[in-house]
């Protein structure tokens, strides 16, 4: 599917209570042992219609849940502005510079954190309709991912970090049902601008597992047709490394092997969400890069994994 410039913007909603729209930028900075994410979403049909946004940073190997280096979360009224120039709460600003190619994101909480990222979408836009298998309905009606490179500056607690990094972004709209996501693995990585991948694996109610996502070879995106994920867990059940075999529609096998350099375990009432950022090699060193391992599980599933690890 060829993404249109308008697909980057705000979409009309249906009347379904679960309808929501969101955009997410995760990023990793191995040289600082840091990773993080910027997230914005709104739910126009909730009992109390609202938007929410969040920014977080993690540093080093954090084992204790909910102990991030930095976290900002806030619920606000839904802004009326179009997403091409979206200002949220006077703190977060998304500015489209060149449709489907370049964005600028700034955030300033007026206290601890300020950032300014110039986003370059180098690999194209992967709409989930192009997956080998039909997109799960619980993920939202429409969803696309894209690898990006970013330069800029981040200032935290008076210390300034020069930014030259990569990350993964997604934009989705439609009904989102969270419970089926409770056995999911979301993984993405970039090797500079030369190679990238995004992979999602969820467990269906009948136990079936289907792979979703793409491999970018420096020229084009190709759908994943088969996926083997073998994580390595520490004693707390946090993923600390991974081996993956990725097969794409061109019958190419890519072996990804990586170790995590920072973690962000978060605990909620019924859910564990472990975001870990990792360095990896492809095919024994043909490409080297970094990315995210994000495992979103309910407590029962998490306990089963912990017993086996």
C-alpha positions, 0 to 999 in steps of 0.5 A: 500500500502506498501511504498518502501524505494525509495518512500522517494526519488526524483521521475521522473517528467511528462511534466505537468506544474503543476507537483511538488514534496514536503515534509513538516514537521510540529511540535508543542511544547506546553510547549513553546506555539510554533508551526512551519513547514519546507517545501521544494518543486520544480517545474521542468516544471514551466516557470522558473524551481526552488525549494523553501524552508521555515521555520517558527515558531509561538508563542502564540495567534497571531491574526494579519496575517503575523506576525510570530515569525520567517519566512524564505522563499527562491527560489533557483535553483533545487538541483541535489542531491538525497533526502537521503542526500539533501542539499539546499542552504547551509542552509537546510539539509535532511539526511536519517538515516534509510529508512522509519524510521529515518531522521535528519533535520538541518537548519541554516540561519547564523543569527537568527535560527538554529535547529537540529532534529532527526526524528523517524517515529513511526507509519508507512507511510500512502499512500493516495491510502489506503484511503476509498475514491479515492484521489482527483486528485488536491492533486498530483498523490501520497501522503503519511503522517506519524506521527513522534517524534523528539528530538534535539535542536532549537536556536532562537535569542540566546535562546536555546530550548531543543526539545522533540516533535511530528509532522506530515510529508507529501511527495507528487509528481505529478500535484498540482492544488491549487484552489480546496484546497481553502476550505480544512481542514488539521488536524493531532495529536499525543499522544506521540507514542501511538495514532495518526491521520491525517485527510483531508477534502475538498469540491468538486465543487458539494459541496460534502465532503469526509474524508481522512486519518488514525487513528493509535492505537499504532499498525497499521494505519486504514483508516477513513471512516467518519468524523465530524469536528466542529471548534470553531472560534474567532471574527477574524475567526481564529479557536481556538478549535475543536470537531471531531468525527472520525470513522475508518474502524474498526467501532471505534468512536474516539472523539477528543476535543481540544483547540489551544495554538498558531496560525499562520494566513497568508494572501495572495492576494486571500488566507487565510491560518490559521495554529493553533496548539492545545492540545487535548484529545481523548474519554474524556482523554483516550489519550492526545496529540497535533497537527495542525489545518490548514485551507486553504481558499479563501477570499470569503469562509473565509468571509462566515465563519467569518459572521457565527462565 
